[in-house]
Structure formats: structure tokens, C-alpha cells
């Protein structure tokens, strides 16, 4: 899904849209026990041992409900983390772990302005990714 910027009249609406998408992604990632931006909390082998192995054509419970919009954001942010690991960690802490900006600044040993800038940078980058047509 791409962001149609022609439908959004001003930058405040675009920023609100990006924030809504990140909030939804954070909730989705937080509620899925096996998902982490960095790596899964359990190996595939452990998941198969607990849930069994299903062959094609058989049904098995899905580990989390499909959510194409959140999966899209997740894919973009997985790409983002390769180039901007500190910004990625900040976005994850803010939207998934629901930490305050003050707490993130203390944990990352940076100033609060740096946290704001990292979040702003990630949002601007994501806005650009969502506005691209494939």
C-alpha cells in the first residue's frame, strides 16, 4: 500500500497518518509474542516443538493475525534498521515498548532532543518509503 500524498492537503495530516500507522504497528508488534524487530523471541525449532509441524494442506494455528498494513510498516522498519540502528531502537522502544521519551533518553544515554530527532528522522524516512510507488 502506498501513501497517496495528493489526498493529504498539509504536512500535519501526513504526520498524523504516519503516527497512526506507527501506533497500529506498535500495538500489533506488542501483541504478537513471537515478533521482535531485532529477532524472534523463540527459534523456529522451539515453535515447531510446541505447536507441531504442519504439512501443506493441513491447518495449524497462525502465530498472529495477518495485518498487511502493519506488516508493511514492519518490512520498511526492518530495512530502516540496517542503515539507522539507533533510530530503529528508539522507534521500537517508543511505539512497541511504550517507553517515554525521557526513559529512552536515559537508557540510550542521550539527550531528550536526540530522542525527538531520532523519532522525527524515522517518521520522515517512513513517509518517503510509503509515498514511493512500486
Backbone as CSV, one residue per row, in Angstrom:
resi,resn,N_x,N_y,N_z,CA_x,CA_y,CA_z,C_x,C_y,C_z
1,UNK,0.855,-1.164,0.000,0.000,0.000,0.000,0.900,1.225,0.000
2,UNK,0.609,2.178,-0.831,1.404,3.397,-0.888,0.605,4.548,-0.320
3,UNK,1.313,5.542,0.132,0.700,6.744,0.677,0.424,7.704,-0.462
4,UNK,-0.849,8.021,-0.679,-1.225,8.969,-1.731,-1.173,10.364,-1.130
5,UNK,-0.047,11.046,-1.329,0.132,12.363,-0.722,-0.756,13.421,-1.353
6,UNK,-1.272,13.175,-2.554,-2.159,14.156,-3.168,-3.476,14.259,-2.407
7,UNK,-3.851,13.194,-1.721,-5.097,13.202,-0.959,-4.932,13.921,0.374
8,UNK,-3.713,14.100,0.817,-3.459,14.773,2.079,-3.046,16.205,1.784
9,UNK,-3.755,17.134,2.371,-3.575,18.521,1.989,-2.386,19.203,2.643
10,UNK,-2.093,18.883,3.877,-0.968,19.564,4.515,-0.112,18.567,5.282
11,UNK,1.050,19.029,5.664,2.013,18.134,6.299,1.529,17.624,7.648
12,UNK,0.685,18.381,8.345,0.200,17.904,9.641,-0.662,16.650,9.467
13,UNK,-1.413,16.570,8.363,-2.213,15.374,8.109,-1.319,14.185,7.773
14,UNK,-0.250,14.427,7.041,0.685,13.355,6.710,1.349,12.848,7.987
15,UNK,1.794,13.764,8.839,2.444,13.367,10.089,1.480,12.594,10.983
16,UNK,0.223,13.006,10.999,-0.782,12.306,11.794,-1.003,10.894,11.244
17,UNK,-1.044,10.778,9.924,-1.208,9.469,9.274,-0.045,8.548,9.618
18,UNK,1.186,9.050,9.523,2.373,8.252,9.825,2.341,7.817,11.287
19,UNK,1.976,8.726,12.167,1.911,8.390,13.588,0.852,7.319,13.851
20,UNK,-0.294,7.419,13.172,-1.340,6.402,13.332,-0.854,5.033,12.867
21,UNK,-0.135,5.017,11.746,0.403,3.749,11.231,1.425,3.162,12.201
22,UNK,2.278,4.026,12.769,3.271,3.542,13.728,2.620,3.061,15.019
23,UNK,1.576,3.748,15.470,0.844,3.309,16.669,0.212,1.932,16.432
24,UNK,-0.405,1.752,15.262,-1.023,0.463,14.934,0.035,-0.628,14.839
25,UNK,1.176,-0.319,14.213,2.269,-1.288,14.114,2.785,-1.656,15.502
26,UNK,2.951,-0.648,16.368,3.436,-0.909,17.719,2.521,-1.822,18.491
27,UNK,1.222,-1.586,18.379,0.242,-2.449,19.065,0.296,-3.861,18.499
28,UNK,0.373,-3.972,17.165,0.448,-5.280,16.503,1.706,-6.027,16.949
29,UNK,2.842,-5.343,16.943,4.105,-5.978,17.329,4.106,-6.348,18.811
30,UNK,3.516,-5.528,19.639,3.467,-5.771,21.081,2.592,-6.979,21.408
31,UNK,1.500,-7.152,20.682,0.570,-8.234,20.970,0.971,-9.564,20.366
32,UNK,1.908,-9.563,19.452,2.391,-10.796,18.847,3.607,-11.249,19.631
33,UNK,3.451,-12.292,20.417,4.527,-12.737,21.295,5.796,-13.170,20.603
34,UNK,5.719,-13.596,19.345,6.923,-14.094,18.676,7.633,-13.013,17.882
35,UNK,7.015,-11.842,17.730,7.591,-10.818,16.866,8.467,-9.853,17.646
36,UNK,9.628,-9.618,17.137,10.505,-8.553,17.613,11.195,-7.975,16.405
37,UNK,11.435,-6.697,16.425,12.111,-6.061,15.305,13.512,-6.633,15.128
38,UNK,14.142,-7.012,16.226,15.532,-7.477,16.150,15.599,-8.939,15.752
39,UNK,14.898,-9.802,16.421,14.872,-11.218,16.086,13.768,-11.866,16.907
40,UNK,13.301,-13.051,16.491,12.207,-13.684,17.217,12.627,-14.081,18.629
41,UNK,11.667,-14.061,19.536,11.970,-14.432,20.914,12.165,-15.937,21.061
42,UNK,11.625,-16.709,20.117,11.774,-18.165,20.133,12.204,-18.621,18.749
43,UNK,13.054,-19.616,18.722,13.521,-20.135,17.437,12.400,-20.880,16.732
44,UNK,12.573,-21.084,15.448,11.589,-21.845,14.674,11.490,-23.266,15.213
45,UNK,12.618,-23.850,15.597,12.615,-25.201,16.154,11.768,-25.260,17.422
46,UNK,11.916,-24.271,18.303,11.122,-24.241,19.534,9.636,-24.096,19.222
47,UNK,9.305,-23.283,18.224,7.908,-23.111,17.842,7.326,-24.407,17.286
48,UNK,8.105,-25.123,16.463,7.639,-26.393,15.900,7.478,-27.424,17.008
49,UNK,8.405,-27.432,17.964,8.314,-28.391,19.077,7.035,-28.159,19.885
50,UNK,6.672,-26.890,20.087,5.472,-26.574,20.863,4.187,-26.754,20.073
51,UNK,4.185,-26.314,18.810,2.961,-26.276,18.016,2.826,-27.418,17.028
52,UNK,3.861,-28.213,16.865,3.823,-29.283,15.882,4.167,-28.763,14.499
53,UNK,4.384,-29.692,13.609,4.743,-29.354,12.241,3.540,-29.613,11.358
54,UNK,3.207,-28.676,10.498,2.073,-28.885,9.600,2.585,-28.950,8.175
55,UNK,2.090,-29.895,7.447,2.452,-30.031,6.042,1.480,-29.215,5.211
56,UNK,1.847,-28.886,3.965,0.934,-28.118,3.125,-0.428,-28.800,3.015
57,UNK,-1.464,-28.011,3.133,-2.820,-28.536,3.038,-3.439,-28.824,4.385
58,UNK,-2.636,-28.852,5.444,-3.191,-29.043,6.778,-3.250,-27.695,7.458
59,UNK,-4.102,-27.608,8.432,-4.233,-26.319,9.105,-3.509,-26.353,10.442
60,UNK,-2.951,-25.246,10.773,-2.342,-25.071,12.086,-2.616,-23.641,12.516
61,UNK,-2.639,-23.408,13.812,-2.946,-22.049,14.250,-1.876,-21.068,13.792
62,UNK,-2.333,-19.923,13.325,-1.432,-18.861,12.898,-0.859,-18.196,14.145
63,UNK,0.442,-17.899,14.198,1.008,-17.307,15.402,0.451,-15.923,15.710
64,UNK,-0.007,-15.216,14.726,-0.633,-13.915,14.941,-1.491,-13.596,13.733
65,UNK,-2.537,-12.803,13.929,-3.403,-12.488,12.797,-2.661,-11.676,11.738
66,UNK,-2.979,-11.957,10.497,-2.370,-11.213,9.398,-2.858,-9.772,9.442
67,UNK,-1.955,-8.868,9.228,-2.297,-7.451,9.190,-1.383,-6.809,8.158
68,UNK,-1.829,-6.752,6.898,-0.967,-6.257,5.821,-0.404,-4.859,6.057
69,UNK,-1.179,-3.960,6.646,-0.681,-2.608,6.884,0.444,-2.595,7.914
70,UNK,0.289,-3.363,8.971,1.343,-3.433,9.988,2.555,-4.194,9.459
71,UNK,2.308,-5.226,8.682,3.411,-5.976,8.089,4.201,-5.102,7.111
72,UNK,3.507,-4.202,6.423,4.187,-3.274,5.520,5.120,-2.351,6.315
73,UNK,4.606,-1.781,7.401,5.431,-0.912,8.245,6.601,-1.704,8.809
74,UNK,6.340,-2.908,9.249,7.383,-3.759,9.811,8.487,-4.022,8.787
75,UNK,8.091,-4.291,7.554,9.079,-4.525,6.496,9.939,-3.299,6.230
76,UNK,9.304,-2.135,6.181,10.053,-0.897,5.970,11.017,-0.645,7.136
77,UNK,10.541,-0.864,8.364,11.391,-0.603,9.523,12.514,-1.628,9.653
78,UNK,12.295,-2.840,9.186,13.387,-3.819,9.173,14.481,-3.375,8.213
79,UNK,14.109,-2.761,7.101,15.085,-2.208,6.162,15.771,-0.988,6.787
80,UNK,14.987,-0.153,7.452,15.486,1.065,8.094,16.570,0.755,9.120
81,UNK,16.361,-0.327,9.896,17.304,-0.639,10.975,18.697,-0.994,10.464
82,UNK,18.800,-1.446,9.221,20.103,-1.781,8.650,20.974,-0.530,8.567
83,UNK,20.386,0.582,8.192,21.125,1.817,7.995,21.097,2.749,9.207
84,UNK,20.062,2.635,10.023,19.884,3.543,11.157,19.521,2.750,12.416
85,UNK,20.476,2.013,12.965,20.147,1.147,14.111,19.700,1.898,15.365
86,UNK,20.281,3.069,15.648,19.893,3.798,16.851,18.497,4.384,16.709
87,UNK,18.175,4.907,15.535,16.832,5.427,15.300,15.808,4.296,15.378
88,UNK,16.187,3.142,14.834,15.309,1.983,14.861,15.035,1.531,16.295
89,UNK,16.078,1.471,17.096,15.911,1.084,18.502,15.020,2.085,19.233
90,UNK,15.147,3.354,18.891,14.325,4.386,19.517,12.862,4.236,19.126
91,UNK,12.609,4.010,17.839,11.230,3.806,17.363,10.607,2.581,18.026
92,UNK,11.377,1.518,18.110,10.879,0.290,18.736,10.550,0.537,20.210
93,UNK,11.446,1.207,20.924,11.216,1.479,22.337,9.986,2.371,22.548
94,UNK,9.801,3.330,21.652,8.701,4.281,21.813,7.349,3.687,21.425
95,UNK,7.279,3.021,20.282,5.981,2.541,19.794,5.637,1.124,20.236
96,UNK,6.603,0.255,20.374,6.309,-1.131,20.766,6.384,-1.286,22.281
97,UNK,7.492,-0.845,22.866,7.653,-0.982,24.316,6.917,0.094,25.100
98,UNK,6.424,1.139,24.407,5.648,2.234,25.014,6.432,2.947,26.115
99,UNK,7.728,3.117,25.891,8.550,3.853,26.848,8.427,5.351,26.564
100,UNK,8.554,6.118,27.613,8.512,7.581,27.438,9.811,8.045,26.789
101,UNK,9.754,9.211,26.190,10.957,9.767,25.560,12.049,10.017,26.596
102,UNK,11.654,10.415,27.793,12.631,10.623,28.865,13.333,9.319,29.240
103,UNK,12.560,8.256,29.351,13.140,6.961,29.715,14.075,6.453,28.603
104,UNK,13.674,6.649,27.357,14.517,6.236,26.227,15.829,7.014,26.259
105,UNK,15.744,8.318,26.509,16.954,9.151,26.567,17.895,8.649,27.660
106,UNK,17.338,8.313,28.803,18.159,7.826,29.914,18.788,6.475,29.565
107,UNK,18.001,5.558,29.005,18.515,4.230,28.664,19.568,4.276,27.561
108,UNK,19.378,5.161,26.597,20.319,5.262,25.468,21.462,6.234,25.760
109,UNK,21.386,6.858,26.941,22.408,7.810,27.388,22.602,8.953,26.383
110,UNK,21.470,9.534,25.978,21.474,10.680,25.072,20.517,11.732,25.628
111,UNK,20.575,12.904,25.060,19.664,13.961,25.467,18.271,13.744,24.890
112,UNK,17.300,14.381,25.494,15.917,14.249,25.038,15.771,14.772,23.615
113,UNK,16.526,15.796,23.241,16.458,16.331,21.874,16.894,15.274,20.863
114,UNK,17.860,14.449,21.228,18.308,13.378,20.336,17.197,12.365,20.117
115,UNK,16.462,12.040,21.164,15.340,11.102,21.036,14.288,11.684,20.099
116,UNK,13.931,12.952,20.293,12.962,13.603,19.408,13.446,13.587,17.956
117,UNK,14.716,13.874,17.755,15.272,13.892,16.401,15.282,12.502,15.771
118,UNK,15.583,11.480,16.552,15.581,10.116,16.017,14.174,9.705,15.581
119,UNK,13.193,10.020,16.402,11.804,9.681,16.058,11.372,10.469,14.829
120,UNK,11.707,11.738,14.795,11.370,12.588,13.637,12.027,12.061,12.372
121,UNK,13.300,11.698,12.461,14.018,11.164,11.307,13.347,9.884,10.798
122,UNK,12.987,8.992,11.690,12.341,7.737,11.291,10.995,8.006,10.614
123,UNK,10.232,8.937,11.148,8.931,9.261,10.561,9.077,9.855,9.164
124,UNK,10.043,10.746,8.997,10.267,11.351,7.681,10.718,10.287,6.689
125,UNK,11.606,9.409,7.120,12.081,8.324,6.255,10.914,7.417,5.860
126,UNK,10.086,7.063,6.847,8.938,6.191,6.582,7.939,6.873,5.649
127,UNK,7.734,8.157,5.829,6.849,8.909,4.931,7.329,8.788,3.488
128,UNK,8.629,8.915,3.296,9.190,8.775,1.960,9.000,7.380,1.402
129,UNK,9.213,6.375,2.227,9.030,4.991,1.769,7.576,4.713,1.391
130,UNK,6.649,5.203,2.179,5.238,4.951,1.903,4.728,5.727,0.695
131,UNK,5.386,6.813,0.358,4.931,7.608,-0.782,5.486,7.096,-2.110
132,UNK,6.438,6.163,-2.042,7.011,5.615,-3.271,6.018,4.681,-3.952
133,UNK,5.996,4.714,-5.253,5.166,3.753,-5.983,6.052,2.632,-6.471
134,UNK,5.533,1.439,-6.442,6.330,0.269,-6.808,6.096,-0.100,-8.239
